[in-house]
Amino acid sequence: MKRSIDVKARMKAAGECVSAATKHRESVYKVKCQGCGKEIRSDEELGEVDYVKTKRGTELFFHRACAGNVWSHGIV
């Protein structure tokens, strides 16, 4: 059985806050893609973003296109 993970909620828990919540908008968080090193923001389309939590508890976020690069080098 595959569980769906809310990537946006995980970014909120693990990411860095970029802008605080306002009356009509929620807070924006950012993390780095572990494959290419570019910034991923919670206010962007997250359909092509994956999340992995390792056995040691490290939380990794990466673009699906960068998946091959994630495991070939160290954590960014």
Contacts in CASP RR format, 6 or more apart in sequence:
PFRMAT RR
TARGET T0000
AUTHOR 0000-0000-0000
METHOD contacts of the structure
MODEL  1
MKRSIDVKARMKAAGECVSAATKHRESVYKVKCQGCGKEIRSDEELGEVD
YVKTKRGTELFFHRACAGNVWSHGIV
5 51 0 8 1.000
7 46 0 8 1.000
7 47 0 8 1.000
7 49 0 8 1.000
7 50 0 8 1.000
7 51 0 8 1.000
7 61 0 8 1.000
8 42 0 8 1.000
8 46 0 8 1.000
10 51 0 8 1.000
10 59 0 8 1.000
10 61 0 8 1.000
11 29 0 8 1.000
11 30 0 8 1.000
11 31 0 8 1.000
11 40 0 8 1.000
11 42 0 8 1.000
11 46 0 8 1.000
11 61 0 8 1.000
12 27 0 8 1.000
12 29 0 8 1.000
12 42 0 8 1.000
14 31 0 8 1.000
14 59 0 8 1.000
14 61 0 8 1.000
15 29 0 8 1.000
15 30 0 8 1.000
15 31 0 8 1.000
16 29 0 8 1.000
16 30 0 8 1.000
16 31 0 8 1.000
17 27 0 8 1.000
17 28 0 8 1.000
17 29 0 8 1.000
18 27 0 8 1.000
18 28 0 8 1.000
18 29 0 8 1.000
18 30 0 8 1.000
18 41 0 8 1.000
19 27 0 8 1.000
19 28 0 8 1.000
20 27 0 8 1.000
21 27 0 8 1.000
27 42 0 8 1.000
28 41 0 8 1.000
28 42 0 8 1.000
28 43 0 8 1.000
29 41 0 8 1.000
29 42 0 8 1.000
30 39 0 8 1.000
30 40 0 8 1.000
30 41 0 8 1.000
30 42 0 8 1.000
31 39 0 8 1.000
31 40 0 8 1.000
31 61 0 8 1.000
32 38 0 8 1.000
32 39 0 8 1.000
32 40 0 8 1.000
32 61 0 8 1.000
32 76 0 8 1.000
33 39 0 8 1.000
33 40 0 8 1.000
33 61 0 8 1.000
33 62 0 8 1.000
33 63 0 8 1.000
33 66 0 8 1.000
33 76 0 8 1.000
34 60 0 8 1.000
34 61 0 8 1.000
34 62 0 8 1.000
34 66 0 8 1.000
34 69 0 8 1.000
34 70 0 8 1.000
34 74 0 8 1.000
34 75 0 8 1.000
34 76 0 8 1.000
35 62 0 8 1.000
35 63 0 8 1.000
35 66 0 8 1.000
35 67 0 8 1.000
35 68 0 8 1.000
35 69 0 8 1.000
35 70 0 8 1.000
35 73 0 8 1.000
35 76 0 8 1.000
36 62 0 8 1.000
36 63 0 8 1.000
36 66 0 8 1.000
36 69 0 8 1.000
37 76 0 8 1.000
38 63 0 8 1.000
40 46 0 8 1.000
40 49 0 8 1.000
40 61 0 8 1.000
40 63 0 8 1.000
48 63 0 8 1.000
48 64 0 8 1.000
48 65 0 8 1.000
49 61 0 8 1.000
49 62 0 8 1.000
49 63 0 8 1.000
49 64 0 8 1.000
50 61 0 8 1.000
50 62 0 8 1.000
50 63 0 8 1.000
50 64 0 8 1.000
50 67 0 8 1.000
51 59 0 8 1.000
51 60 0 8 1.000
51 61 0 8 1.000
52 59 0 8 1.000
52 60 0 8 1.000
52 62 0 8 1.000
53 59 0 8 1.000
53 60 0 8 1.000
54 60 0 8 1.000
58 75 0 8 1.000
60 70 0 8 1.000
60 75 0 8 1.000
62 69 0 8 1.000
62 70 0 8 1.000
END
